């Protein structure tokens, strides 16, 4: 149904953490510890949650949540992941090395269901009973990425031991109040080469290990700082107000990219009384919040526009997802990014305009345009834009444009008063 492109590409997407599981089995063949390894030790499942209301690190998408599980695999070790497909737009499991580069990944539609179950992301007759939506995935050492069979490579190449991070992503849950998609988080058990099995209980909530005040927060911040791509806005288009534009970023590694997304970015230039206006043709998507199935024929699984701060720990300020974006009669969007004081009176859904909060104005910022899982017959996706290419030369009307104008000009003449340069 969807073309999986650029598994190891992606862009600035997801913060990460690695912290080591305590209680290794006696005699297990594990890599030598580094100076970072002992900070801090955890022994519960999914100890870190990245989202704007938990750990707002490294440009998280406001319509998604990322659960992170550090691991250490000795020779013959494996981690068993037993889960239920969530009620959501998208989910995936991805393994990363300790530098934040993807090792292997399984998107929802690639995960085979357990016997007696069906996968609602690939089977039109899967039904709605979560009890019949079960799956099991194993994370193993020494296997090749892309092996299939619900096996995720936990080490790079053919390495028989190593550390890494397992990430569970869930985008646009059916109920916004339940980021896990109305199902329990997958259970985790560590199966050692000596035959021992250890099940991990879920970690406590946002006020402890998973939250911004928990023991992992400072550790994650350090990792983001260490792995942030150098070069600042390198490759992210022009910052000049006279000739702004989007581009594919040159630096993509180091911040645990989502293999199923690709991005355009542009630096933002703030001035009191001035607004940014982003326009383009909207790709079609399955509006799961309105009951549409991800199996319906669309151009993208998901797209969004997010305003982010270019300052440690690189938090998100605001996002407008596809289903949150107003469209005109021609299927085009207009997004105004401004402070609340500079918001034009006609920057409303009733005027077919979506408003996004600029966020802090005393720091540099960067605007990201996401595309996820393009259909094979949709060549205008960001995934087909190469570094250095003008996005419009590939995406046509689907390429976002950005321009600046004053609040007063927009209120007087609408988007047409802010023509693209």
C-alpha positions in Angstrom: 0.0 0.0 0.0 2.7 2.5 0.9 6.2 2.7 -0.5 8.9 2.5 2.2 11.6 4.9 1.2 14.7 6.1 2.8 14.6 3.8 5.8 17.9 5.3 7.1 17.1 8.8 6.0 14.5 10.9 7.7 15.4 14.2 9.4 15.3 16.0 12.7 12.6 14.1 14.4 12.9 12.3 17.7 14.9 12.8 20.8 16.5 9.8 22.3 18.0 8.4 25.4 20.1 5.5 26.3 20.4 4.3 29.8 21.3 0.7 30.7 19.2 -2.0 32.1 20.4 -3.1 35.5 20.7 -6.7 36.6 22.6 -8.3 33.8 22.7 -12.1 34.0 25.9 -13.6 35.3 28.4 -14.4 32.6 26.5 -12.7 29.9 28.7 -11.4 27.0 28.0 -7.7 27.0 30.0 -4.8 25.7 32.4 -2.9 28.0 30.7 0.0 29.7 31.5 3.5 28.8 31.6 6.5 31.1 27.9 7.3 30.2 26.6 3.8 30.9 25.9 4.0 34.6 23.7 7.1 34.3 21.1 6.3 35.7 20.1 2.7 35.9 16.5 1.7 35.3 14.8 -1.7 35.4 11.2 -1.0 34.2 9.7 -0.9 30.8 9.6 2.3 28.7 11.3 4.6 31.1 11.3 7.8 29.0 8.4 9.4 27.2 9.1 12.1 24.6 6.3 14.6 23.9 5.7 18.3 24.3 4.0 17.7 27.7 6.5 15.2 29.0 10.1 15.5 27.7 9.9 18.2 25.1 13.3 17.4 23.6 14.6 17.4 20.0 11.6 18.7 18.0 8.9 16.2 19.0 5.6 16.2 17.0 2.8 17.5 19.2 0.4 14.9 17.7 2.6 11.9 18.5 4.2 10.3 21.6 7.5 8.4 21.7 8.3 5.8 24.3 11.9 4.8 24.7 13.5 1.7 26.0 17.3 1.4 26.4 18.8 -2.1 26.1 22.0 -4.1 26.3 22.2 -7.3 24.3 24.8 -9.9 25.0 25.5 -12.8 22.6 22.3 -14.9 22.3 20.1 -12.4 24.1 16.8 -11.1 22.9 14.0 -8.9 24.0 10.4 -10.0 23.4 7.9 -7.3 22.7 4.2 -8.4 23.1 1.7 -5.7 22.1 -1.7 -4.8 20.7 -2.0 -2.6 17.6 -3.2 0.8 18.8 -6.2 2.7 17.6 -4.2 5.4 15.9 -3.0 6.9 12.6 0.5 5.2 12.8 2.7 3.2 15.0 6.2 1.7 14.6 9.0 0.0 16.5 12.6 1.2 15.7 15.9 0.2 17.1 18.8 2.7 17.2 22.4 2.6 18.1 23.8 4.8 20.8 24.6 7.6 18.4 21.0 7.9 17.3 21.2 6.2 13.9 18.5 3.8 12.9 19.4 0.1 13.0 16.1 -1.5 12.0 12.5 -0.6 11.9 9.0 -2.1 11.5 6.0 0.1 10.6 2.5 -0.9 11.7 1.6 -2.6 8.4 4.8 -4.6 8.4 4.2 -6.2 11.8 2.5 -9.6 11.3 -0.2 -10.4 13.8 -0.1 -13.2 16.3 -2.0 -16.5 15.6 -5.7 -15.8 15.8 -5.3 -12.0 15.4 -5.4 -9.6 12.5 -3.5 -6.4 11.8 -5.9 -3.4 11.4 -3.2 -1.5 9.5 -3.0 -4.1 6.7 -6.3 -6.2 6.9 -9.6 -4.5 5.9 -11.5 -7.2 7.9 -9.5 -6.9 11.1 -12.5 -5.8 13.2 -12.4 -3.5 16.2 -11.8 -6.0 19.1 -8.3 -5.3 20.6 -8.2 -8.8 21.9 -7.9 -9.9 18.2 -5.2 -7.3 17.4 -2.1 -8.9 19.1 1.4 -9.1 17.8 4.8 -10.2 19.0 8.2 -8.8 17.9 11.7 -9.9 19.0 14.7 -7.6 19.2 17.8 -9.7 18.6 21.6 -9.4 18.2 23.5 -10.6 15.2 20.6 -10.5 12.6 20.5 -8.4 9.5 18.2 -5.3 9.4 15.1 -6.0 7.3 15.1 -9.7 8.0 11.4 -9.7 8.5 9.4 -12.3 10.4 8.7 -9.8 13.2 12.4 -9.7 14.0 14.2 -6.4 14.7 18.0 -6.2 14.5 19.2 -4.8 17.8 22.9 -4.5 16.7 24.5 -3.0 13.6 25.8 -5.4 11.0 26.4 -8.9 12.4 27.5 -7.8 15.8 26.7 -10.3 18.5 26.4 -7.8 21.3 25.7 -4.2 21.8 23.7 -1.4 23.3 20.8 0.5 21.8 17.5 2.2 22.2 14.1 0.7 21.2 11.5 3.4 20.3 7.7 2.9 20.1 6.0 5.7 18.2 2.2 6.4 18.1 0.8 9.2 15.9 -2.7 10.7 16.3 -4.3 8.3 18.7 -8.1 7.9 18.3 -8.6 9.7 21.6 -6.3 12.6 22.2 -6.4 11.9 26.0 -5.0 8.4 25.5 -1.6 8.7 23.7 -1.2 4.9 23.7 -4.2 4.4 21.4 -6.6 2.8 23.8 -4.4 -0.3 24.4 -1.7 -1.1 27.0 1.9 -0.3 26.1 3.7 -3.4 24.8 5.0 -5.7 27.5 8.8 -6.4 27.5 10.8 -9.4 28.6 14.5 -10.0 28.5 15.5 -13.5 27.4 19.2 -14.2 28.2 21.4 -16.6 26.5 21.6 -18.7 29.7 17.9 -19.4 29.4 16.8 -16.9 32.1 13.7 -14.7 31.4 13.0 -11.4 33.1 9.8 -9.5 32.6 9.8 -5.8 33.1 7.0 -3.9 34.8 5.9 -0.7 33.3 7.6 2.4 34.6 5.7 5.0 36.7 4.1 8.0 35.2 5.1 11.4 34.1 5.9 12.6 37.6 8.7 10.2 38.1 11.1 8.4 35.7 9.3 9.5 32.6 8.8 13.1 33.4 10.7 16.3 32.9 11.8 16.2 36.6 12.7 12.6 36.5 16.3 11.1 36.8 16.5 10.6 33.0 15.8 14.2 31.9 19.3 15.5 32.4 20.8 12.5 30.8 18.6 12.9 27.7 19.5 16.5 27.5 23.2 15.7 27.5 22.6 13.1 24.7 20.7 15.6 22.6 23.5 18.1 23.1 26.1 15.6 22.2 24.3 14.3 19.1 22.7 17.5 17.7 23.7 18.0 14.1 26.4 20.6 13.7 26.0 23.6 11.3 22.9 25.2 12.8 20.5 26.0 10.0 22.8 24.5 7.3 20.7 23.3 4.4 17.4 24.6 5.8 16.7 27.2 3.2 17.2 30.9 3.4 16.7 32.9 6.6 16.4 36.2 4.6 13.0 37.8 4.8 13.5 38.9 1.2 14.0 35.4 -0.1 12.8 32.8 2.4 12.3 29.2 1.4 12.2 25.5 2.5 14.9 23.0 1.8 16.0 19.4 2.7 18.4 19.7 5.7 22.0 18.6 5.1 22.3 17.2 8.6 19.9 14.5 9.5 21.6 12.1 12.0 22.1 12.3 15.7 18.5 13.0 16.9 17.0 9.6 16.3 15.1 10.2 13.1 11.9 8.6 12.2 12.6 6.4 9.2 9.2 6.8 7.8 9.3 10.6 7.7 11.2 13.1 5.6 11.3 16.8 6.2 11.7 20.3 4.7 12.9 23.0 7.0 13.3 26.8 7.0 14.8 29.1 9.7 12.4 31.7 11.0 13.1 35.4 11.4 11.1 37.3 14.0 10.3 40.9 14.2 7.5 42.5 16.2 4.4 43.1 14.1 5.6 40.8 11.4 4.0 37.4 10.6 5.1 34.3 8.6 2.6 32.9 6.0 3.0 29.4 4.7 0.9 28.1 1.8 0.6 25.1 -0.4 -1.6 22.4 -1.8 -2.6 19.8 0.8 -1.9 16.1 0.2 -4.7 13.7 1.0 -4.5 11.6 4.2 -6.7 9.2 6.1 -8.5 11.3 8.7 -8.7 8.7 11.5 -10.1 11.2 13.9 -13.1 11.3 11.6 -13.3 7.5 11.5 -11.5 7.0 8.2 -9.3 3.9 7.8 -5.6 4.1 7.2 -6.3 1.5 4.4 -8.1 4.1 2.3 -6.3 5.3 -0.8 -4.5 8.5 0.1 -1.3 10.3 -1.0 0.3 10.4 2.5 -0.3 8.6 5.8 0.4 11.9 7.6 1.8 15.4 7.2 2.3 18.4 9.5 3.9 21.7 10.0 5.8 22.4 13.3 7.4 25.4 14.8 10.5 24.6 16.9 13.1 26.3 19.0 16.8 26.1 17.9 18.1 26.0 21.5 18.8 23.1 23.8 16.9 20.9 24.3 15.3 21.8 21.0 11.6 21.8 22.1 8.6 22.2 19.9 6.4 25.3 20.2 3.4 24.4 18.1 2.3 22.1 15.3 -0.6 21.9 12.8 -1.3 18.4 11.7 -3.1 17.6 8.5 -6.5 17.1 10.2 -6.0 20.3 12.1 -5.3 22.4 9.0 -8.0 24.4 7.3 -8.3 24.1 3.5 -10.0 26.4 1.0 -12.2 25.2 -1.8 -9.2 24.2 -3.9 -7.7 22.1 -1.2 -5.0 24.6 -0.4 -3.8 25.6 3.1 -2.7 29.0 4.5 -0.9 28.8 7.9 0.0 32.0 9.8 2.8 31.7 12.3 2.9 34.6 14.8 2.8 35.6 18.4 -0.7 35.8 19.9 -0.3 39.6 20.0 0.5 39.7 16.3 -2.3 37.2 15.2 -4.4 38.8 12.5 -8.1 38.9 13.2 -8.8 37.0 10.0 -6.3 34.2 10.8 -9.2 31.8 11.7 -10.6 28.5 10.5 -13.7 30.4 9.3 -11.4 32.3 7.0 -9.7 29.0 5.8 -6.6 30.1 7.7 -4.8 28.0 10.4 -2.9 29.9 13.1 0.2 28.6 14.9 1.9 30.1 17.9 5.4 31.4 17.2 6.7 30.5 20.6 9.5 32.3 22.3 10.8 35.2 20.3 14.2 35.5 22.1 15.6 32.4 20.5 16.1 31.3 16.9 13.5 29.0 15.5 13.0 26.5 12.7 9.9 25.4 10.9 9.6 21.8 9.8 7.3 20.3 7.2 6.7 16.6 7.6 5.7 13.9 5.1 5.1 10.3 6.2 4.7 7.2 4.1 3.9 8.5 0.6 1.9 6.3 -1.7 3.9 4.8 -4.5 1.9 6.8 -7.0 2.5 10.2 -5.3 5.8 11.5 -6.7 5.3 15.0 -5.2 6.2 13.8 -1.7 9.2 15.3 0.2 10.7 11.9 0.1 11.6 12.5 -3.6 13.4 15.8 -3.0 17.1 15.5 -2.9 19.5 17.7 -0.9 20.2 20.9 -2.8 17.0 20.6 -5.0 14.3 23.2 -5.1 11.4 21.4 -3.5 9.0 23.1 -6.0 10.8 21.4 -8.9 9.7 18.0 -7.5 6.6 18.7 -5.5 5.0 21.3 -7.7 1.9 22.9 -5.9 2.5 20.5 -3.0 5.7 22.4 -2.0 5.2 24.8 0.9 6.1 28.4 0.3 6.8 30.9 3.0 6.7 34.7 3.0 6.6 37.5 5.6 4.3 40.5 5.9 2.7 42.7 8.6 -0.3 41.8 10.7 -2.0 44.9 9.3 -1.5 43.9 5.7 -2.9 40.5 6.3 -5.9 41.8 8.1 -6.6 44.2 5.2 -6.0 41.9 2.3 -5.7 38.4 3.6 -3.1 36.0 2.2 -3.0 37.7 -1.2 -1.6 40.8 0.6 1.5 38.7 1.5 2.7 37.5 -2.0 5.5 35.1 -2.2 8.8 36.7 -3.2 
